[in-house]
Amino acid sequence: DARRDLVTRKILVTSAPITYRSPSAPRARPSVVASISITPSPPTPEPGAPRDSTYTTNVPDRQTDRPTDRPTDRPVPPPSTSIRRTQPAVTLTLVRTMTSWRSKISGGGSKNIVNVMAFYHQHHDFEMKLSRAIQTVEKILDNTRRPQIASDVHHRYDDKYSLAEFVTNTSLASQLNCLSRLGLNAEQLNTLCAWGASHSVSLVFTAKEYCSFVREVKREVEDPRKHVTQIGGSFNITSKVVTTVTEYFWKFESQWELTAIKGVGEGDANQMIIAQEKGACELKTSTKTSPHSEATVPAATHSVNITWLLKQLGGNGGAIDSPNFSIDRDKSTCATPRRNEDVTAALEHFNRVSDWGDDIASYLKHNLFNVPQRSAERPLSMGAIEDTDSIFVPVLPLLEAEAEAAGDIALEEAKGEEQDVNGSVGGGGGGAVTNTPEGGVVVTLSGAADEGTAGGRCLQSVDANAFLAEERRSMRAKCDDISQAFPSDGSIVTAANCVVVVTLTHIKNVAISLWGRYGPAK
């Protein structure tokens, strides 16, 4: 019955009537059999405190077919999962279809149907990831350090502002390092920052696909079965069926470009290619019908505005500096560490970049990678690009009861081999944006970000740099694994394309970690 179904779903229903409606004849359309109002849960009672032991059913009278209230004394099953909500009351409706049950939630100002259990599992998954990240932090920092979740540390109200600035600057550095993994180099970053000083700057991903006929091949296929006819006692005639099969081969080509555009991108001087990749494979069909369009231009196009990101790197005299996001607490529009224009603009930026990266990764995985192209000699492990949990997410809402910087020695150890030997990009910024031997950039936080946090509980920039170093190390290890699992032979599903998917997925994970603390942009 509906009550038993609620128990199996492990949903806490507060003391509210459950209404049963039993139709006199079967209906073709789904019928609502239970409607429960869920209100914010009251405080958990002390052990031994009395509980509600009855509930009311509205059972239709057999003669009038009208519901009548009949209180019963059957005990209510104890709930196994408590759902606490601060939003207005919502309504859970169980709908009986011809073959199964389904549930939906409405009310409470929500715009979409919400799955309670899915929400619970997402929250549980976030908590598990956060717990694993804290275990990694304990390995990164000194043994004497004991950072904790912000809600578990007694802190000042100003520490909330410092924490918001800390995680936002760390997210910016992480995003720039990911863009460097996609192909952004130091010279290009200089150019983008110069563009961003006076114009809007966008990143545009454009993909093209082509399919052309190559050849027609005919071959004979023998039926494995043979027919033997015996003539007399000493002669046998063996026959077999041979089928002529005609196969048609096509060349499928794909190419994509990641381009930075100044303004609307009019003219070559206002466009700059950051990364590009092309590949081809051979397709086979049994009919002379092309499996894809002769030319799909564009096959996909996705753009995102990164002007806000570049403005956070503005240094003195046009030099590139480390991320310097801060909240203007003197503005009249600054209400709380979350409700202010600066944080809202930051969340809108991370929201845009996350959606942009998700769209590109979706195209590569679900469109381009689904083109049949390789034989069964070397099956590809596509799960390698789905599992990105091994990449450390440096955005953590941590405070420390006695926040002490790890020191300059720890900073040097955190940078490791990736410390630039050529100095900072643009000739300034205190070495916070540095070059790599491969031509990319490494972005770290400078000590200037620690100003105004003395005596507080927020971690220091040297700690963020240690987190960013671990992120780069784990990202490099993941890319090495991908290079071993996928080919680099000019086909479609190559290691280079898979690295793009993993990097964009990590950008999304970093943005989600920021939203998990401060909520999505609105």
C-alpha positions as CSV (number, residue, x, y, z in Angstrom):
1,D,0.0,0.0,0.0
2,A,1.0,3.6,-0.1
3,R,2.2,3.7,3.5
4,R,4.5,0.7,3.0
5,D,5.8,2.3,-0.2
6,L,6.7,5.4,1.8
7,V,8.6,3.3,4.3
8,T,10.7,1.7,1.5
9,R,11.5,5.1,0.2
10,K,12.8,6.1,3.6
11,I,11.2,9.5,3.6
12,L,10.3,11.2,6.9
13,V,6.7,12.3,6.8
14,T,5.8,14.6,9.7
15,S,2.4,14.3,11.4
16,A,0.1,15.0,8.5
17,P,-2.8,13.0,7.2
18,I,-2.4,10.5,4.5
19,T,-5.3,10.4,2.1
20,Y,-6.3,7.2,0.3
21,R,-8.7,7.4,-2.6
22,S,-9.8,4.1,-4.0
23,P,-11.7,4.4,-7.3
24,S,-14.7,2.2,-7.8
25,A,-13.5,1.2,-11.3
26,P,-10.0,1.0,-12.9
27,R,-8.9,4.1,-14.6
28,A,-6.7,4.3,-17.7
29,R,-5.0,7.5,-16.5
30,P,-2.7,7.6,-13.4
31,S,-4.5,8.2,-10.2
32,V,-3.2,10.1,-7.2
33,V,-3.4,7.8,-4.2
34,A,-1.5,9.6,-1.6
35,S,-0.7,13.3,-1.0
36,I,1.5,14.2,2.0
37,S,2.4,17.7,3.1
38,I,6.0,17.9,4.3
39,T,6.8,20.8,6.6
40,P,10.2,21.7,8.1
41,S,11.1,19.0,10.6
42,P,10.8,19.9,14.3
43,P,13.8,19.4,16.6
44,T,14.6,15.7,17.2
45,P,12.9,14.5,20.4
46,E,14.9,13.3,23.3
47,P,15.3,9.5,23.7
48,G,12.2,8.1,25.3
49,A,10.0,11.0,24.4
50,P,6.5,10.1,23.2
51,R,5.9,9.9,19.5
52,D,2.7,10.1,17.4
53,S,1.2,6.7,17.5
54,T,-1.8,7.2,15.2
55,Y,-2.6,8.6,11.9
56,T,-5.8,9.3,10.0
57,T,-7.0,7.7,6.9
58,N,-9.7,9.0,4.6
59,V,-11.4,5.8,3.4
60,P,-14.3,6.2,0.9
61,D,-17.6,5.0,2.2
62,R,-18.8,2.0,0.1
63,Q,-22.3,3.4,-0.2
64,T,-21.7,7.1,-0.8
65,D,-18.2,6.8,-2.2
66,R,-17.2,9.8,-0.1
67,P,-14.2,9.8,2.2
68,T,-14.9,9.5,5.9
69,D,-12.3,10.2,8.6
70,R,-11.5,7.1,10.6
71,P,-8.8,7.4,13.2
72,T,-6.8,4.2,13.7
73,D,-4.4,3.1,16.4
74,R,-1.9,1.4,14.1
75,P,1.6,2.6,15.0
76,V,3.4,4.8,12.5
77,P,6.7,3.2,11.4
78,P,9.7,5.0,12.8
79,P,11.5,7.1,10.1
80,S,14.9,6.0,9.0
81,T,16.0,9.2,7.3
82,S,15.4,12.7,8.5
83,I,15.1,15.5,5.9
84,R,15.6,19.0,7.3
85,R,14.4,21.9,5.2
86,T,14.4,25.6,5.8
87,Q,12.2,26.3,2.8
88,P,8.4,26.6,2.8
89,A,6.4,23.4,3.0
90,V,6.3,21.2,0.0
91,T,3.9,18.4,-1.1
92,L,4.9,14.9,-1.9
93,T,2.5,13.1,-4.3
94,L,2.6,9.4,-5.0
95,V,1.1,8.5,-8.4
96,R,0.0,5.0,-9.3
97,T,0.5,4.2,-12.9
98,M,-0.3,0.9,-14.7
99,T,3.0,-0.7,-13.9
100,S,4.8,1.3,-11.2
101,W,4.9,4.1,-8.6
102,R,6.4,7.4,-9.2
103,S,6.7,10.4,-6.9
104,K,7.1,14.2,-7.3
105,I,7.4,17.2,-5.1
106,S,5.8,20.5,-5.7
107,G,5.3,23.7,-3.8
108,G,7.8,25.6,-1.7
109,G,8.5,28.0,-4.5
110,S,10.4,25.4,-6.5
111,K,10.2,25.7,-10.3
112,N,11.0,22.1,-11.1
113,I,10.1,18.6,-9.9
114,V,12.6,17.7,-7.1
115,N,13.6,14.1,-6.3
116,V,14.1,14.0,-2.5
117,M,16.3,10.9,-2.5
118,A,18.5,12.2,-5.4
119,F,19.0,15.4,-3.4
120,Y,20.0,13.4,-0.4
121,H,22.5,11.3,-2.3
122,Q,24.0,14.4,-4.0
123,H,24.5,16.0,-0.6
124,H,25.9,12.7,0.8
125,D,28.3,12.5,-2.2
126,F,29.5,16.1,-1.7
127,E,30.1,15.4,2.0
128,M,32.1,12.3,1.1
129,K,34.3,14.2,-1.4
130,L,34.9,16.9,1.1
131,S,35.9,14.3,3.7
132,R,38.4,12.8,1.3
133,A,39.8,16.2,0.4
134,I,40.4,17.0,4.1
135,Q,42.3,13.8,4.4
136,T,44.5,14.9,1.5
137,V,44.9,18.3,3.1
138,E,46.3,16.6,6.2
139,K,49.0,15.1,4.0
140,I,49.8,18.3,2.2
141,L,50.2,20.6,5.3
142,D,52.5,20.1,8.3
143,N,51.6,17.6,10.9
144,T,50.9,20.4,13.4
145,R,48.3,22.0,11.2
146,R,44.6,21.2,12.0
147,P,42.3,23.0,9.5
148,Q,38.6,22.2,9.8
149,I,35.3,22.9,8.1
150,A,34.4,26.5,8.7
151,S,31.2,25.6,10.6
152,D,33.3,23.7,13.1
153,V,35.6,26.5,14.0
154,H,34.8,29.5,16.2
155,H,35.5,32.5,14.2
156,R,34.8,36.2,13.7
157,Y,32.4,37.6,11.2
158,D,35.3,39.2,9.3
159,D,36.7,35.7,8.8
160,K,33.7,34.9,6.6
161,Y,34.7,37.7,4.2
162,S,38.3,36.5,4.2
163,L,37.1,32.9,3.5
164,A,35.0,34.1,0.6
165,E,38.0,35.9,-0.9
166,F,40.3,33.0,-0.2
167,V,38.3,30.3,-2.0
168,T,37.5,32.7,-4.9
169,N,41.1,33.6,-5.5
170,T,42.0,29.9,-5.3
171,S,39.3,29.1,-7.8
172,L,40.6,31.7,-10.2
173,A,44.1,30.3,-10.0
174,S,42.8,26.8,-10.5
175,Q,40.8,27.9,-13.6
176,L,43.8,29.7,-15.1
177,N,46.0,26.6,-14.6
178,C,43.3,24.5,-16.3
179,L,43.3,26.9,-19.3
180,S,47.0,26.5,-19.4
181,R,46.5,22.7,-19.6
182,L,44.2,23.3,-22.6
183,G,47.0,25.2,-24.4
184,L,47.1,28.8,-23.0
185,N,50.7,30.0,-22.8
186,A,52.4,33.0,-21.2
187,E,52.5,35.2,-24.3
188,Q,48.8,34.6,-25.0
189,L,47.9,35.4,-21.4
190,N,49.7,38.7,-21.7
191,T,47.8,39.5,-24.9
192,L,44.4,38.5,-23.4
193,C,45.0,40.8,-20.4
194,A,45.9,43.7,-22.7
195,W,42.7,43.1,-24.6
196,G,40.6,42.8,-21.5
197,A,41.7,46.3,-20.3
198,S,39.6,48.0,-23.0
199,H,37.4,45.3,-24.6
200,S,35.5,42.2,-23.8
201,V,37.3,38.9,-24.3
202,S,35.7,35.6,-25.1
203,L,36.8,32.0,-25.6
204,V,35.1,30.3,-28.5
205,F,35.1,26.6,-29.2
206,T,34.3,25.7,-32.8
207,A,34.1,22.1,-34.3
208,K,33.7,21.0,-37.9
209,E,33.0,17.6,-39.4
210,Y,33.4,16.2,-42.9
211,C,32.6,12.9,-44.5
212,S,33.7,11.8,-48.0
213,F,33.4,8.6,-50.0
214,V,36.7,6.7,-50.4
215,R,36.1,3.3,-52.2
216,E,33.9,0.4,-52.9
217,V,35.0,-3.1,-52.1
218,K,33.5,-6.4,-53.1
219,R,34.4,-9.7,-51.4
220,E,33.1,-13.2,-51.3
221,V,31.9,-14.7,-48.0
222,E,31.6,-18.5,-47.8
223,D,28.8,-20.0,-45.7
224,P,30.4,-22.2,-43.1
225,R,27.7,-24.8,-43.7
226,K,28.3,-27.4,-46.4
227,H,25.8,-29.6,-48.3
228,V,26.9,-33.1,-49.1
229,T,25.0,-35.2,-51.6
230,Q,25.8,-39.0,-51.9
231,I,25.5,-40.6,-55.3
232,G,25.4,-44.4,-55.1
233,G,27.7,-45.9,-52.5
234,S,31.1,-44.4,-53.4
235,F,30.6,-40.9,-54.8
236,N,29.8,-37.7,-52.7
237,I,29.2,-34.2,-54.0
238,T,29.9,-31.3,-51.6
239,S,28.4,-27.9,-52.3
240,K,28.6,-24.6,-50.4
241,V,27.1,-21.2,-50.7
242,V,29.3,-18.2,-51.5
243,T,27.8,-14.7,-51.1
244,T,29.2,-11.6,-52.7
245,V,29.2,-8.7,-50.2
246,T,29.7,-5.1,-51.3
247,E,31.2,-2.7,-48.7
248,Y,31.5,1.1,-48.9
249,F,34.2,3.0,-47.1
250,W,34.1,6.6,-46.0
251,K,36.6,9.0,-44.5
252,F,35.3,10.9,-41.5
253,E,37.3,14.0,-40.5
254,S,36.8,16.2,-37.5
255,Q,38.6,19.3,-36.3
256,W,38.1,21.8,-33.5
257,E,39.7,25.1,-32.5
258,L,39.7,27.0,-29.2
259,T,40.0,30.7,-30.1
260,A,40.2,33.9,-28.0
261,I,38.3,36.8,-29.5
262,K,38.6,40.5,-28.8
263,G,35.3,42.2,-29.0
264,V,33.3,40.6,-31.9
265,G,36.5,39.2,-33.4
266,E,36.6,41.3,-36.6
267,G,39.8,40.6,-38.4
268,D,42.7,38.3,-37.7
269,A,44.3,40.8,-35.4
270,N,41.4,40.3,-33.0
271,Q,41.5,36.5,-33.0
272,M,44.1,34.2,-31.4
273,I,44.1,30.4,-31.6
274,I,44.8,28.9,-28.2
275,A,44.5,25.2,-29.1
276,Q,43.4,23.0,-32.0
277,E,43.1,19.4,-32.9
278,K,42.1,17.3,-35.9
279,G,41.6,13.6,-36.5
280,A,40.2,11.2,-39.0
281,C,38.9,7.6,-39.2
282,E,37.5,5.2,-41.7
283,L,33.8,4.2,-41.6
284,K,32.2,1.2,-43.3
285,T,28.6,0.8,-44.5
286,S,26.7,-1.8,-46.4
287,T,24.9,0.7,-48.6
288,K,26.2,3.6,-50.6
289,T,24.6,6.1,-48.2
290,S,26.8,8.5,-46.3
291,P,26.7,7.8,-42.5
292,H,27.2,11.5,-41.9
293,S,26.6,14.8,-43.7
294,E,29.2,15.7,-46.3
295,A,30.1,18.8,-44.3
296,T,28.8,19.9,-40.9
297,V,30.0,23.5,-40.3
298,P,29.9,24.2,-37.5
299,A,29.3,20.9,-35.8
300,A,29.4,22.7,-32.5
301,T,30.1,26.2,-31.3
302,H,30.3,27.4,-27.7
303,S,31.6,30.7,-26.4
304,V,32.1,32.2,-22.9
305,N,33.0,35.7,-21.8
306,I,36.2,35.8,-19.6
307,T,36.6,39.5,-19.2
308,W,35.9,39.4,-15.5
309,L,38.6,36.7,-15.0
310,L,41.2,38.8,-16.8
311,K,40.3,41.9,-14.8
312,Q,41.3,40.0,-11.6
313,L,44.9,39.7,-12.9
314,G,45.5,43.4,-13.4
315,G,48.8,44.5,-11.8
316,N,50.6,47.8,-11.7
317,G,51.9,49.3,-14.9
318,G,50.1,46.7,-17.0
319,A,51.9,43.7,-15.5
320,I,50.0,40.5,-14.9
321,D,49.5,39.9,-11.2
322,S,48.2,36.9,-9.2
323,P,44.4,36.8,-8.7
324,N,43.4,39.7,-6.5
325,F,39.7,39.3,-5.9
326,S,38.3,41.2,-2.9
327,I,35.0,42.2,-1.5
328,D,34.3,45.9,-1.2
329,R,32.8,45.9,2.3
330,D,32.1,49.7,2.2
331,K,29.7,49.5,-0.7
332,S,26.0,50.1,0.3
333,T,25.1,47.0,-1.7
334,C,27.3,44.8,0.4
335,A,25.0,43.1,2.9
336,T,26.8,39.8,3.8
337,P,29.8,37.9,2.7
338,R,27.5,36.2,0.2
339,R,25.1,38.9,-0.7
340,N,27.2,41.5,-2.4
341,E,28.0,42.5,-6.0
342,D,31.5,41.1,-6.0
343,V,30.7,37.6,-5.0
344,T,27.6,37.6,-7.3
345,A,29.8,38.6,-10.2
346,A,32.3,35.8,-9.3
347,L,29.7,33.1,-9.1
348,E,28.1,34.3,-12.4
349,H,31.6,33.9,-14.0
350,F,32.2,30.4,-12.7
351,N,28.7,29.4,-13.6
352,R,29.2,30.6,-17.2
353,V,32.6,28.9,-17.6
354,S,31.3,25.7,-16.0
355,D,28.4,25.5,-18.4
356,W,30.7,26.3,-21.3
357,G,33.1,23.5,-20.4
358,D,30.2,21.1,-19.8
359,D,28.8,21.8,-23.3
360,I,32.2,21.1,-24.9
361,A,32.8,17.9,-23.0
362,S,29.3,16.7,-23.8
363,Y,29.9,17.3,-27.5
364,L,33.2,15.4,-27.4
365,K,31.9,12.5,-25.4
366,H,28.4,12.0,-26.7
367,N,28.9,13.1,-30.3
368,L,32.5,12.8,-31.6
369,F,33.5,9.8,-29.5
370,N,30.5,7.8,-30.5
371,V,31.7,7.7,-34.1
372,P,32.6,4.0,-34.7
373,Q,36.2,4.1,-35.8
374,R,38.4,1.5,-34.2
375,S,38.6,-2.3,-34.4
376,A,38.2,-4.6,-31.4
377,E,41.9,-5.2,-31.2
378,R,42.3,-2.5,-28.6
379,P,39.1,-1.6,-26.8
380,L,39.2,1.8,-25.3
381,S,38.5,2.3,-21.6
382,M,36.1,5.3,-21.7
383,G,35.6,5.1,-17.9
384,A,39.0,6.7,-17.6
385,I,37.7,10.1,-18.7
386,E,34.6,9.8,-16.5
387,D,36.5,9.2,-13.2
388,T,38.0,12.6,-12.2
389,D,37.8,12.1,-8.4
390,S,41.6,11.5,-8.4
391,I,42.2,15.1,-9.3
392,F,42.5,17.2,-6.2
393,V,40.0,20.1,-5.9
394,P,41.8,23.0,-4.1
395,V,38.7,24.9,-3.2
396,L,37.9,24.0,0.4
397,P,35.9,26.0,3.0
398,L,38.5,25.5,5.8
399,L,39.4,27.6,8.8
400,E,42.0,27.0,11.5
401,A,41.7,27.7,15.2
402,E,45.3,28.9,15.2
403,A,46.0,29.8,11.6
404,E,49.8,29.8,11.0
405,A,51.4,30.0,7.6
406,A,53.5,27.1,6.6
407,G,56.4,29.4,5.8
408,D,58.6,30.1,2.7
409,I,60.2,26.7,2.8
410,A,56.8,25.0,2.5
411,L,56.0,27.3,-0.4
412,E,59.1,26.3,-2.3
413,E,58.3,22.6,-1.7
414,A,54.8,23.1,-2.9
415,K,55.9,24.6,-6.2
416,G,58.4,21.8,-6.7
417,E,59.7,21.3,-10.2
418,E,57.1,23.7,-11.7
419,Q,58.7,26.8,-10.2
420,D,59.6,29.1,-13.1
421,V,63.2,29.6,-14.0
422,N,62.4,32.6,-16.2
423,G,60.6,34.9,-13.7
424,S,57.1,36.1,-13.7
425,V,54.8,36.7,-16.7
426,G,54.8,40.4,-17.8
427,G,57.9,41.2,-15.6
428,G,56.0,41.8,-12.4
429,G,53.6,40.5,-9.9
430,G,56.1,39.0,-7.5
431,G,56.5,35.7,-9.4
432,A,52.8,34.8,-8.7
433,V,52.2,34.1,-12.4
434,T,55.1,32.1,-13.7
435,N,56.2,30.3,-16.9
436,T,56.8,26.5,-17.2
437,P,59.5,24.9,-19.3
438,E,56.7,23.6,-21.7
439,G,55.6,27.2,-22.4
440,G,52.5,27.2,-20.1
441,V,51.8,29.2,-17.0
442,V,51.5,28.4,-13.3
443,V,49.3,30.7,-11.3
444,T,49.8,31.0,-7.6
445,L,48.6,33.5,-4.9
446,S,50.8,36.2,-3.7
447,G,51.3,37.3,-0.1
448,A,49.4,40.5,-0.8
449,A,46.2,38.4,-0.5
450,D,46.9,37.9,3.2
451,E,46.7,41.6,4.1
452,G,43.9,42.3,6.5
453,T,43.7,38.6,7.7
454,A,46.1,38.9,10.6
455,G,44.7,37.3,13.7
456,G,41.9,35.6,11.8
457,R,41.1,32.0,11.3
458,C,41.4,31.9,7.5
459,L,44.3,30.0,5.8
460,Q,47.1,31.9,4.1
461,S,48.1,32.2,0.5
462,V,51.0,29.8,1.1
463,D,48.4,27.1,2.0
464,A,46.4,27.8,-1.1
465,N,49.6,27.5,-3.2
466,A,50.2,24.1,-1.6
467,F,46.7,23.0,-2.6
468,L,47.2,24.3,-6.1
469,A,50.5,22.4,-6.4
470,E,48.7,19.2,-5.4
471,E,46.0,19.9,-8.0
472,R,48.7,20.3,-10.7
473,R,50.4,17.1,-9.6
474,S,47.2,15.0,-9.6
475,M,46.1,16.5,-12.9
476,R,49.5,15.6,-14.4
477,A,49.2,12.1,-13.1
478,K,45.7,11.7,-14.6
479,C,46.9,13.0,-18.0
480,D,49.7,10.5,-17.9
481,D,47.2,7.7,-17.3
482,I,45.1,8.9,-20.2
483,S,48.1,9.0,-22.5
484,Q,48.7,5.3,-21.8
485,A,45.0,4.3,-22.2
486,F,44.3,6.2,-25.4
487,P,46.2,6.5,-28.7
488,S,47.9,9.5,-30.2
489,D,47.6,8.3,-33.9
490,G,45.5,11.0,-35.4
491,S,42.2,9.3,-34.9
492,I,39.2,10.7,-33.2
493,V,39.3,9.4,-29.6
494,T,42.8,10.4,-28.9
495,A,44.7,11.2,-25.6
496,A,44.7,14.9,-26.5
497,N,40.9,15.0,-26.9
498,C,40.4,13.0,-23.7
499,V,42.7,15.4,-21.7
500,V,40.4,18.3,-22.9
501,V,37.4,16.4,-21.5
502,V,39.0,15.7,-18.2
503,T,40.3,19.3,-17.8
504,L,36.9,20.8,-18.6
505,T,35.2,18.3,-16.2
506,H,37.7,19.4,-13.5
507,I,36.8,23.1,-14.1
508,K,33.2,22.2,-13.5
509,N,34.1,20.3,-10.3
510,V,35.9,23.3,-9.0
511,A,33.0,25.6,-9.7
512,I,30.6,23.1,-8.0
513,S,32.8,23.2,-4.9
514,L,32.5,26.9,-4.8
515,W,28.7,26.8,-5.3
516,G,28.5,24.1,-2.6
517,R,29.6,26.7,-0.1
518,Y,28.0,29.9,-1.4
519,G,25.2,28.6,-3.6
520,P,24.8,28.9,-7.4
521,A,24.7,32.3,-9.1
522,K,21.3,33.9,-9.5
